[in-house]
């Protein structure tokens, strides 16, 4: 079985051309679902434990011919995908999505578990597969961190008005969360720490946990929860990703939480570009 991977880091641009993507076949869709299921649970990869990650969003602009050997940069320019970073995996030999996923786990776990990637496209021609993961250019239309944090609050509260299945857990509709300035400060400080120090983890570089960070901000709670995200350029994508991930979804729907603070931070030098933190609490 031949396995290839190529990566490109470059400035975003767009040629304004139209790209006609072929429909995603059933096996392609199954592989995307398998990759997202793999990301949704902590994994051991290259001797390290990964965090639970939100699902990758399927983007038809990333569905490139499986047997093409042309320039990846040019292909995505024609597709008008404004990438900042992209990585392509080529597989030769897997007969179905299950076999392809086995090859991905064995040889490319670091790629599919990289939190900077937020979009995916998969194509298949016979036993030739191409998996493209990418992070787009930030839209640049965000408000300040408090305004975007309030958007997260509104969207999360909307989600809490409906019963929801989060993995194997069922949640009834529940009460809305209230904005808390101390949790918001803790969230902003941590989003900034991840962005400036280029990491993605619930445990800070200083060893502190979400509970520690809330307490340092002056919030003494009976229960603390935290959701983080990276790479998504708007609040809607962040919440959609959390709702599609069992652990993140459970925090959003937990009826024991009463308050929320949320924020984002940007650092162009970081791998993911933008980092989000939502802190849940009960006093």
Protein Blocks (a to p, Z undefined) as FASTA:
>chain_A
ZZdddddddddddehiacddddddfklmmmmmmmmmmmmpccdeehiacdddddddddfk
lmccfkbcbdfklmmmmnopacfbdcddddehiabfklmmmmmmmmmmmmmmpmkbmbdc
dddehjaccddddddddehlaccfklmmmmmmmmmmmmmmpccdehjaccdddddddddf
klmmmmmmmmmmmmmnopadfbdfkopafklmmmmnopacfbdcddddehiabfklmmmm
mmmpmklmmmmmmmkbmbdcddddddfkbmnlpacddddddZZ
